[in-house]
Amino acid sequence: MEHYKRYHSQLIPYQSTRYIVIEGPVPPEQLAHYRMHPDLDAFRRPKEQFDALIEIAELPEGRIILAKLDNEIIGYVTFHYADEMERWSEGNMQDLVELGAIEVADDYRGLGLGKRLIQLAFEDDQLENVITFTTEYYWHWDLEKSGLNVWDYRKMMEKLMKSVDMVWFATDDQEICSHPANCLMVRIGKDVPLSSVEQFDRVRFRQRFMY
């Protein structure tokens, strides 16, 4: 299948004479000219995460949407196929794409960058031929820096994902079911065939009597 990648960008006024750029999907050769903010270390060390972003951008289905100030990346969202070790890869679905990591540097939180990053990814109907999903696990959330408890953080993440019409979906996945704050959120593009929706149902429920 074809993965449509249509570059878009936005300028957000910052301070008096500077602008934050929201852009993507960013091709790997362009991404290589940027640098990573040192606070972007939620998943890996910044240099290692930067290398991972370039690798994702090189994938046929991979997308990197980022926020940058000058040439420094201050936030990003990744889209890619599920890891082959996860159950979400079991259906071998070419039209099932994971919204993976989302991260914004500490000094730039509260500006609505996360919402802008995700919304830009869905511009121009470029994800209408795929099912987009994200798995929210409370142990990945920055509860300490945010000052939120686990339930308020869950509400914040749900609100963020709902901004692009992702909704809560049930599943019998053990990791998601291991804590009531964890959840699976999904957006089914308007051009996704019924056969793919049914295949996704079989992936998210191993116990067939559940659906």
C-alpha positions in Angstrom: 0.0 0.0 0.0 1.0 3.6 -0.4 1.9 5.7 2.6 1.1 9.3 1.8 3.6 11.8 3.1 2.7 15.5 2.4 5.0 18.0 4.1 3.3 20.8 6.1 4.6 23.5 8.3 3.4 26.2 10.7 5.0 29.2 12.4 4.2 29.9 16.1 5.3 33.3 17.4 7.7 32.8 20.4 9.0 35.7 22.5 9.2 38.9 20.5 11.1 38.2 17.3 11.4 34.4 17.2 9.2 31.6 15.8 8.7 27.9 16.7 8.3 25.9 13.5 6.0 22.9 13.5 6.7 20.7 10.5 6.5 17.2 9.0 6.7 14.6 7.9 10.4 15.6 7.9 12.6 13.5 5.6 15.8 12.0 7.0 18.2 14.1 5.0 16.5 17.3 6.4 16.3 15.9 9.9 20.0 15.2 9.9 20.8 18.9 9.9 19.0 19.5 13.2 20.1 19.0 16.8 18.2 17.6 19.8 17.3 19.6 22.8 19.2 18.1 25.8 15.9 17.7 27.8 14.4 15.3 25.3 15.5 12.2 27.2 12.3 10.5 28.3 12.9 7.4 26.2 16.7 7.5 25.4 19.6 9.8 25.7 19.1 12.7 23.3 21.7 11.6 20.8 20.4 8.1 20.7 16.8 9.3 20.4 17.9 11.6 17.6 19.4 8.7 15.7 16.2 6.7 16.3 14.2 9.6 14.7 16.3 9.5 11.6 15.8 5.7 11.3 12.1 6.1 11.7 12.0 8.9 9.0 13.7 6.5 6.6 11.0 3.9 6.9 8.3 3.8 4.2 5.6 4.2 6.8 7.6 6.2 9.2 6.8 9.8 10.0 8.5 12.4 12.2 6.5 15.5 13.1 8.6 18.0 15.1 8.7 21.4 16.7 12.0 23.3 16.4 13.4 26.6 17.5 16.1 27.7 15.1 17.6 24.2 14.3 17.0 22.7 17.7 14.3 20.1 18.0 12.2 20.9 21.1 9.4 18.4 20.5 8.4 15.5 18.3 5.9 12.8 17.5 6.7 9.5 15.8 4.5 7.3 13.6 5.7 3.8 12.5 4.6 0.1 12.5 4.4 -1.7 15.8 7.5 -3.4 17.0 7.6 -7.0 15.8 7.7 -8.2 19.4 4.4 -6.6 20.2 1.0 -8.1 19.7 0.0 -5.2 17.4 2.3 -6.6 14.7 0.7 -10.0 14.7 -1.8 -9.3 12.0 0.9 -8.2 9.5 -1.3 -5.2 8.7 0.2 -2.7 6.3 -2.5 -0.2 7.2 -2.0 -0.3 11.0 0.3 2.4 12.2 1.3 3.3 15.7 1.5 6.8 17.1 4.5 6.1 19.2 6.6 8.5 21.2 5.5 12.1 21.9 7.8 14.4 23.8 8.2 18.1 24.4 11.2 19.7 26.1 10.5 20.9 29.6 10.9 24.7 28.9 8.3 24.5 26.1 5.5 22.7 27.8 2.2 24.5 28.2 2.4 26.0 24.7 0.1 23.5 23.2 2.9 22.0 21.0 1.8 18.4 21.6 -1.6 19.1 20.2 -0.2 21.0 17.2 2.3 18.2 16.4 -0.4 15.6 16.3 -2.9 17.6 14.4 -0.3 18.5 11.7 0.3 14.8 11.2 -3.3 14.3 10.0 -3.3 17.3 7.7 -4.4 16.8 4.1 -6.1 13.4 4.7 -2.7 11.7 4.6 -3.6 9.1 7.3 -7.1 8.3 6.1 -6.0 5.0 4.6 -4.7 3.6 7.9 -5.8 2.7 11.3 -3.7 4.8 13.7 -3.4 3.6 17.3 -1.5 4.5 20.4 -1.0 2.6 23.7 -1.0 4.7 26.8 0.9 3.2 29.7 1.0 5.2 33.0 4.7 4.2 33.6 5.7 6.2 30.5 4.0 9.4 31.8 6.1 12.2 33.4 4.0 12.5 36.5 6.8 14.1 38.5 7.5 17.0 36.3 3.9 17.5 35.3 2.7 17.6 38.9 -0.4 15.6 37.8 -1.7 12.4 39.4 -2.1 9.3 37.2 -5.8 10.0 36.5 -5.4 13.6 35.6 -2.5 12.7 33.3 -4.7 10.1 31.7 -7.4 12.7 31.1 -4.8 15.0 29.6 -3.6 12.3 27.2 -7.2 11.3 26.2 -8.0 15.0 25.5 -4.8 15.3 23.4 -5.6 12.2 21.3 -9.3 13.2 20.9 -8.1 16.3 19.2 -7.5 14.1 16.1 -10.6 12.0 16.7 -8.8 9.1 18.3 -11.2 7.3 20.7 -10.9 4.6 23.4 -11.0 1.0 22.2 -11.4 -2.1 24.4 -8.7 -4.8 24.3 -7.7 -7.9 26.3 -4.0 -6.9 25.9 -2.3 -7.9 29.2 -0.1 -4.8 29.5 -3.0 -2.4 29.0 -5.3 -4.4 31.3 -2.6 -4.5 34.0 -3.6 -1.0 35.3 -6.9 0.8 34.9 -5.2 4.0 33.8 -3.7 2.4 30.8 -5.6 2.5 27.5 -5.7 1.9 23.8 -6.8 4.8 21.6 -7.6 4.4 17.9 -8.5 6.4 14.8 -9.9 4.5 11.8 -9.3 6.4 8.6 -12.3 6.9 6.3 -10.6 4.9 3.5 -9.8 1.9 5.6 -11.6 -1.2 4.3 -13.9 -3.3 6.6 -11.5 -6.3 6.2 -8.8 -4.3 8.0 -11.1 -3.2 10.8 -12.1 -6.8 11.3 -8.4 -7.9 11.3 -7.6 -5.2 13.9 -10.5 -6.6 16.1 -8.8 -10.0 16.0 -5.5 -8.5 17.0 -6.9 -6.5 19.9 -8.9 -9.4 21.2 -7.2 -12.8 21.5 -10.3 -14.2 23.3 -12.7 -14.3 20.3 -15.8 -14.3 22.5 -14.9 -10.7 23.6 -16.1 -9.2 20.3 
